[in-house]
Structures are given as structure tokens and as C-alpha cells.
Amino acid sequence: MSEPTADDPSRIGPFRIERRLGQGGMGRVYLGRSPSGRAVAIKVGRPELADDADFRRRFTREVAAARAMSGAFTAAVVDAAPDAPSPWLATVYVDGMSLSQAVAAHGPCPSAELRMLGAGLTEALAAIHGVGVIHRDLKPSNVMPAPDGPVVIDFGISLASEASALTLTGSTVGSPGFMSPEQCGGLAIGPATDVFVVDPAGRDLIGSCRPWRRTRE
């Protein structure tokens, strides 16, 4: 999280920007406040993607899909403007540490918490896949632990822009170490792409939280 710089907007739609939460290949994520003070996370597409008609179409479809999700294990959509000069999507802001930050700070998850994490991620993916969305970038930094189960975040921009990113850069979208074989090979992807990352027998998301990966301090 960092303070806004000169190239960051002071407002996006009705939201006042407080700080930048993160930045990736597809755009930036900001912490914003509604007129009533409600905290939201706003994902804004990169300016060069805004001129891509295919990106616009995909972004619009993904916003509609995100709105259709139940929100039990995903950050609910608050507002969106897929037709804005720089398209954006605002979701409920989930405060606290990500899964990667929690493991780094407190060590591996106890067995009971690990089982709850796996069950919660299974339900979250069922909700996401149920409306035709593939996350494509599921990783510990995109999972927010909560008392009643994990919340999956940050899938709107990456989903909407994958085809455009391939056109612009010739590379696949995803994070090394958390990509399925079909992503690495540039092949067609589906729900199994996300399931691969959550597989407890693998070395990826669940594996990064298992006790044998590090010792609790």
C-alpha cells in the first residue's frame, strides 16, 4: 500500500482515492471512499488496454459475471464503469492481511485452518465457475483469510484483459509458480486451471501454507 503519486487520480467515479493498494500488468488497484465513507477496492485498466475493443467487451462481460456472484467468498461488486476512458471495477474492500502476508508473518496454517481454507476455496471457485468466470491468477496474495472462510479477490481485470494481453505482449496472464500447465503452454484454459492451484497435493496455493514449508516462529 502506498500514497498516491502525481500520475494517480484523485477520484474515480464517485469515489475519492486514498492510496494505491497494488499494481500489476493489467492495471492498478486503489483504496477509495464512497461519499458516505464506505471503503472500496477499485481496479483500473491500463490506458493502452482501454483502446482495445475486445478488452472492452470482455471487461463488460466479466463485470456482469462478477455482479452475478453470491459474494459469500468473493468481494462483492459495488460499482463499475466498463465504458469509462479507463474502465474500472469497484468491489467491497476486504481489510487485513492476504494469505501470503499471514503465512510470512505467523508461519504455516494449523491443520484445522488449512482444512477450512481448502473447503472455503472450493466453495469460492464453485461460485466463480458457476457464472462462467475463470480466475486465472489464483495465488496466496489474492486470498484474504476471514473468520468464516477465505475471500477471493482480484479477478476482474485479469480475466477481462487476457486476450488483449496476449495480443499486446505475446505472453500469458498469470503468476509464475501459480500457473497451470495449460497456462504455461498457452493452451485453452477452463475451471481446471484454477483447481490445479488449489490441489493440496501440489506445491502451489495450499502447499505454500502447509507446515512443512516453514517453521512457526
C-alpha positions as CSV (number, residue, x, y, z in Angstrom):
1,M,0.0,0.0,0.0
2,S,1.4,3.4,-1.0
3,E,0.4,7.0,-1.1
4,P,-0.9,8.3,-4.4
5,T,1.6,9.9,-6.8
6,A,1.2,12.6,-9.4
7,D,0.0,10.1,-12.0
8,D,-2.7,8.6,-9.8
9,P,-6.2,10.0,-10.0
10,S,-7.7,11.9,-7.0
11,R,-11.2,10.4,-7.9
12,I,-12.6,7.5,-9.8
13,G,-16.3,7.8,-10.5
14,P,-17.9,8.8,-7.2
15,F,-15.0,7.5,-5.1
16,R,-12.3,9.6,-3.5
17,I,-8.9,7.9,-3.8
18,E,-6.9,7.5,-0.6
19,R,-4.0,5.3,-1.7
20,R,-2.7,2.8,-4.1
21,L,-3.1,-0.8,-3.0
22,G,-1.2,-2.5,-5.7
23,Q,-0.2,-2.6,-9.4
24,G,0.1,-5.4,-12.0
25,G,0.4,-5.9,-15.7
26,M,-3.2,-5.2,-16.3
27,G,-3.7,-2.1,-14.2
28,R,-3.7,-0.6,-10.7
29,V,-5.8,-1.2,-7.6
30,Y,-6.8,1.7,-5.3
31,L,-8.4,2.1,-1.9
32,G,-11.3,4.5,-2.4
33,R,-14.1,6.0,-0.3
34,S,-17.7,6.5,-1.2
35,P,-19.4,9.8,-0.3
36,S,-20.7,8.1,2.8
37,G,-17.2,6.8,3.7
38,R,-17.5,3.2,2.6
39,A,-14.2,1.6,1.7
40,V,-13.9,0.1,-1.7
41,A,-11.1,-1.5,-3.8
42,I,-11.1,-0.1,-7.3
43,K,-9.3,-1.9,-10.1
44,V,-8.5,0.3,-13.1
45,G,-7.4,-1.0,-16.5
46,R,-4.2,0.2,-18.1
47,P,-4.7,3.2,-20.5
48,E,-3.3,1.2,-23.5
49,L,-5.9,-1.5,-22.9
50,A,-8.7,1.0,-22.9
51,D,-8.5,1.4,-26.7
52,D,-8.8,-2.3,-27.3
53,A,-12.4,-3.1,-28.4
54,D,-12.0,-6.8,-27.4
55,F,-10.8,-5.8,-24.0
56,R,-13.9,-3.6,-23.5
57,R,-16.2,-6.4,-24.5
58,R,-14.6,-8.9,-22.2
59,F,-14.4,-6.4,-19.3
60,T,-18.2,-5.7,-19.7
61,R,-18.9,-9.4,-19.7
62,E,-16.8,-10.0,-16.6
63,V,-18.4,-7.1,-14.7
64,A,-21.8,-8.7,-15.4
65,A,-20.5,-12.1,-14.2
66,A,-19.0,-10.6,-11.1
67,R,-22.3,-9.0,-10.2
68,A,-24.0,-12.4,-10.6
69,M,-21.8,-14.0,-7.9
70,S,-23.2,-14.6,-4.4
71,G,-20.4,-12.8,-2.7
72,A,-20.1,-15.3,0.1
73,F,-16.4,-16.0,-0.7
74,T,-15.7,-13.2,-3.2
75,A,-15.6,-9.4,-2.9
76,A,-19.0,-8.1,-3.9
77,V,-19.2,-5.5,-6.8
78,V,-20.2,-2.0,-5.6
79,D,-20.0,-0.1,-8.9
80,A,-18.3,-0.3,-12.3
81,A,-17.8,1.7,-15.4
82,P,-16.6,-0.5,-18.3
83,D,-17.3,2.3,-20.8
84,A,-15.2,4.9,-18.9
85,P,-12.0,6.2,-20.6
86,S,-10.1,3.9,-18.3
87,P,-12.6,1.2,-17.4
88,W,-12.9,0.4,-13.7
89,L,-14.5,-2.0,-11.2
90,A,-15.1,-1.2,-7.6
91,T,-15.6,-4.0,-5.0
92,V,-16.0,-4.2,-1.3
93,Y,-12.7,-3.6,0.4
94,V,-11.5,-6.6,2.4
95,D,-9.3,-5.3,5.2
96,G,-6.5,-7.3,6.7
97,M,-3.6,-9.4,5.5
98,S,-3.6,-11.6,2.5
99,L,-2.8,-15.3,2.9
100,S,0.8,-14.8,1.7
101,Q,1.3,-12.0,4.2
102,A,-0.3,-14.0,7.0
103,V,1.9,-17.0,6.4
104,A,5.0,-14.8,6.2
105,A,4.1,-13.1,9.5
106,H,2.8,-16.0,11.5
107,G,4.1,-19.2,9.9
108,P,2.2,-22.1,8.4
109,C,-1.5,-22.7,8.9
110,P,-2.6,-25.1,11.6
111,S,-4.2,-28.3,10.3
112,A,-7.8,-27.1,11.2
113,E,-7.3,-23.8,9.5
114,L,-5.8,-25.5,6.5
115,R,-8.9,-27.7,6.1
116,M,-11.2,-24.7,6.4
117,L,-9.1,-22.8,3.8
118,G,-9.4,-25.7,1.3
119,A,-13.1,-26.0,1.9
120,G,-13.7,-22.3,1.6
121,L,-11.6,-22.0,-1.6
122,T,-13.6,-24.9,-3.1
123,E,-16.9,-23.1,-2.4
124,A,-15.4,-19.8,-3.8
125,L,-14.3,-21.5,-7.0
126,A,-17.7,-23.2,-7.4
127,A,-19.4,-19.7,-7.2
128,I,-16.9,-18.2,-9.6
129,H,-17.0,-21.0,-12.1
130,G,-20.8,-21.2,-11.8
131,V,-21.2,-17.9,-13.6
132,G,-18.6,-18.7,-16.3
133,V,-15.6,-17.0,-14.8
134,I,-12.1,-18.4,-14.6
135,H,-9.8,-16.6,-12.1
136,R,-6.6,-17.4,-13.9
137,D,-4.4,-15.7,-11.3
138,L,-5.3,-17.5,-8.0
139,K,-2.5,-17.2,-5.6
140,P,-1.9,-16.5,-1.8
141,S,-1.8,-12.8,-2.3
142,N,-5.3,-12.9,-3.9
143,V,-6.8,-14.8,-0.9
144,M,-7.9,-12.9,2.2
145,P,-8.4,-15.1,5.3
146,A,-11.5,-14.3,7.3
147,P,-13.1,-16.0,10.4
148,D,-15.9,-17.6,8.3
149,G,-13.8,-18.6,5.4
150,P,-11.4,-17.1,2.7
151,V,-12.4,-14.3,0.4
152,V,-11.0,-14.5,-3.2
153,I,-10.1,-11.1,-4.7
154,D,-8.6,-9.5,-7.8
155,F,-10.0,-11.4,-10.7
156,G,-11.9,-8.8,-12.7
157,I,-9.1,-7.1,-14.6
158,S,-7.0,-10.2,-15.3
159,L,-10.0,-12.1,-16.7
160,A,-11.2,-9.2,-18.9
161,S,-7.8,-8.4,-20.3
162,E,-6.2,-11.8,-21.0
163,A,-6.9,-11.8,-24.8
164,S,-5.7,-8.3,-25.1
165,A,-2.6,-9.0,-23.1
166,L,-1.8,-11.9,-25.5
167,T,-2.2,-9.5,-28.4
168,L,-0.1,-6.8,-26.8
169,T,2.7,-8.8,-25.3
170,G,2.6,-12.3,-26.8
171,S,2.6,-13.7,-23.2
172,T,0.1,-15.5,-21.0
173,V,-1.5,-13.9,-18.0
174,G,-0.7,-15.3,-14.6
175,S,1.9,-15.5,-11.9
176,P,4.9,-17.9,-12.2
177,G,4.7,-20.6,-9.6
178,F,0.9,-20.5,-9.6
179,M,0.1,-21.2,-13.2
180,S,-1.3,-24.4,-14.6
181,P,0.4,-26.4,-17.3
182,E,-2.1,-25.2,-19.9
183,Q,-1.4,-21.5,-18.9
184,C,2.3,-22.1,-19.2
185,G,1.9,-23.7,-22.6
186,G,-0.5,-21.0,-23.9
187,L,-3.3,-23.6,-24.3
188,A,-7.1,-23.3,-23.8
189,I,-8.0,-23.0,-20.2
190,G,-11.1,-23.8,-18.1
191,P,-12.1,-24.4,-14.5
192,A,-9.4,-27.0,-14.1
193,T,-6.9,-24.1,-14.4
194,D,-8.0,-22.8,-11.0
195,V,-8.4,-26.2,-9.4
196,F,-4.8,-27.1,-10.3
197,V,-3.6,-24.2,-8.0
198,V,-5.8,-25.3,-5.0
199,D,-4.8,-29.0,-5.3
200,P,-3.5,-29.9,-1.8
201,A,-1.2,-32.5,-3.3
202,G,0.6,-29.8,-5.3
203,R,3.2,-27.2,-4.5
204,D,1.1,-24.2,-5.1
205,L,-1.5,-22.3,-3.1
206,I,-2.4,-24.8,-0.4
207,G,1.2,-26.2,-0.4
208,S,2.5,-22.7,0.4
209,C,0.6,-22.8,3.7
210,R,1.4,-26.3,4.8
211,P,3.6,-26.8,8.0
212,W,6.4,-28.5,6.2
213,R,7.1,-25.4,4.1
214,R,8.3,-23.3,7.0
215,T,8.6,-23.3,10.8
216,R,6.4,-21.2,13.0
217,E,8.4,-18.5,14.8
